Amino acid sequence: MITEATVGKLFVYELQREGYQREFEPFHKVYDRDFNDPLVFKCNKERFPDLPRWLRFTQKDPYKNGFLYGTPLPEDQGRNIIQIFVSNRRSYDDVIKERLVISVVPAGKQQPYQAEFFLELRNIEDVLPSFVQDEIKKDTKTLWDTKDLEFVNITSALDRGGRVPLPLPGYFEGVYVKLGSGKPFSECMLKTLTPEHERKCADGGKMPGECKICYNPVNCITWCKTVLFDLSKPIPPARVPTVGSGILEWGGEFNPPDSPPERDFFPDYIITIIIPLIIAVILCLILAYVMCCRREGVVQLYHHHTIQGNFNELRRMAGRDRSTMDRPRQCLQPLIMSEQTMAGC
């Protein structure tokens, strides 16, 4: 597939899931019907690991279409070959590979007047479809009082340091949309350049009633974040630095600073050594009082005395057993002596 992108204008290419559903087996070839498989798109520039710097890709979830979007700059002119891989999360097939050729052409009609608006109740995936862009254009045409409007850029607030919203209904990331026209700004838009507008925004003011135009509430802009860009006026060139001789001027002899005054470290010693030591001694005394005077160790001492008493009792029993074993020999000794006397006779 071949498509074109114009320098300075928003480029959006939608990856339709329906076009890839019939490519996966077995539902189409076996059952002759399509199946709503979750598809994930992966895009990169040919022979490169990522997309070109001006191009971005987003897909809300595997059951939604993907979008390639961005605004090319003059230095991005040329041909960009984008490889599109499609992965089926049901069967884990990754067989579809498509090449998208994007030709970046020079800008035609200039749009010197540009305005950037912030849509607080939108996500980036919600603004990229063409019908949503038409709704935003409709509101902006009424505000700008012109029909000559073109999208210049669309940026998620997350890319500008915004916070990731909670995954709950009613929380959005926010989107910055920039539109351009050849017609100067309207009176309502010029109010953003007045000091009164800045003062109202600092006090938490809202959009003036006569300038609040949004047919769809989610497309209402945050008035205090509106920025106007007037490119019709020539930008003054940067000041050229004056080239000197390259030799430093003589600044006189170097006078080293005086030695700093002596510092007394005794207060620091008291704070870092003495005070913690005193606290440690007090804690030791409290612990000794609790352990010894409050009788928390009575149970352990009783257990120790019980073991010692049992040990002494076992020793006495062992000694008593030895004495009982020697008694038969003492009783038999007179009989043995009498037998020896009779044998001598």
C-alpha positions, 0 to 999 in steps of 0.5 A: 500500500502507498499513501502520502503525507504532507509536511506540516499537516497531520497524517493519520492511517487507520489499521482496520482489524476487519481486513485481517480477520479472514487471514487467520485459520481455521475459522474462515477456511474450515467453517467459512465464517469470520471470528472476532479474534483479538489482534495486536499490531506492531509497526516499525520502519523497514530495517530499523527497530522503531518507527521514524521520529515523526511517526507514532503508533497507538492501539487501545486494546486488541479489540480496537483498530490501530492508528499510525499518526504524526506530522512530518517536518521538512527534513523528513521528506522522502519515502518511508517503508513501514512494516506492519506485523499482525499477531492473533492473541487467540491462536498466537499466530504471527504470520501477516506481514504488510508493507506500507509506503509513506511518501512525505511530500512538500507542503502546499498551502501555508497556514501561518496562523495556528492554535493549540487547544487542550481537550481534557475529556479525550484520549488519543485513540478517541481523537484520531478517527476522521469523524471525531476530527470533523466534530472538532473542526466544526467547533473550531470553525465557529470559534475561529470564524473561518472554514479554512482549517487543517489539523497540524498535529495531535499529541497526547498529554502523556507525551508532555509529562501528563499523569497516567489516568486511572483505569476507571470511567471518567478519567482521561489522559487529555489531548492537545490538538493544533489546527492551522488556517490562513485567516487571522485569529478571531476576537475570542481567540485573541483574548488569550493574549490579554493580561486579563485572561492570564489573571482569570486563569490564575484565579481558576476562571473558565472560558467566556460564555460567548466563546464557549462553543462545543456541540459535544461536551467531550470536545470542549477545550480548556480555555486557559491552555490555549496557545496561539502561534502567529507565523505570519510575522518574520522571525528575527534571526538569532544574534550572531556572537561577536568574534574576539581576538581569542586572547584573555584580558589581563585581570591582575594578579591572583589574590587567594582568599584569606584562611577561614576562621577556626571552628569550634568542634566541641558543640558538634562533639557533644551533639554527636557523641555525648548526647547519644551516649547519655541516652544509651546509658539511660536506656540500659538503666531502664532495661536493668530496672525492668528486668531485675526489679520488676521480676520479669525473669521469675519464670526463667529463674524458676525453670532454672532452679527446677532443672538444677533440683531435678539434676541433684535428685537424679544424682542422689538416686544414682548413688542410692542404686550403687549402695543397694548393689553393694549390699549383697556382697557385704551380706555374703562375705561371712558365708564365704569366710566360714566356707574357707574355714571348713575347707581348711579343717 
